[in-house]
Amino acid sequence: MIRRWWARVVTLLVVALVVHLVVIAAAPRVVMWVAARRIEDKAGGTNVWLHAERVTPQTQEVVRSSPDLAYSACAWDLSEGPVRISAPAWEDYFSLSLYDSRTNNFFVANGRDRGGDGVDLLLATREQATGLTSADGLRTVAAPSSTGIALLRYLAPTPSAFARADALRRSAVCAR
């Protein structure tokens, strides 16, 4: 009887460990897949910037998003080739962050790092980036996955700054 009890406990622990490991491994991909689908649905597809409206308690979709930032997001897909991503320079702080399909942040650029310049790059998979040269002289960034999300943020703490940032960010590029 003690053996049966012990075997059941060990079986339960093994099953719990396996389930735990599967959830830990799958959760980042599921989270990113859901986020990318939402962005794609609202933007009208992949490789298209979605420019969010000014954050207020009524428009806030992400917990603790900053009302001082103008957010744009692009769900990128490299399955058909590299994607050009650009963000124009801003009078104040701005940043471009790239996330892979497992939620890992693998690239960040901001206006302070760039000496006030904007960002203009060619995003490619590691395989696509091998030997890739750009006639435009764009920096090539190798992505660890073929899908992910680009997040663009402009500091715009006032309604007038938000309006200026909104007009500027609409010239950003996320396209094949």
Number of C-alpha atoms within 10 A of each C-alpha: 6 7 8 9 10 11 12 12 12 12 12 12 12 12 12 12 12 12 12 12 11 11 12 11 12 12 13 15 16 15 13 21 19 11 14 24 14 14 23 20 12 14 18 12 18 23 23 22 28 23 19 17 14 20 18 12 10 6 10 15 11 8 7 9 13 16 17 18 23 25 25 22 24 26 28 31 23 19 13 8 14 23 21 21 24 20 26 18 23 20 14 13 15 24 21 21 16 24 22 21 21 19 17 13 14 13 14 14 16 22 21 14 10 11 9 16 15 19 19 18 19 23 27 25 21 16 11 16 17 11 8 13 12 11 6 9 10 16 14 22 18 19 23 17 16 19 21 26 24 22 17 26 21 27 20 25 14 13 11 10 18 20 13 15 24 20 11 15 22 14 12 21 19 23 18 17
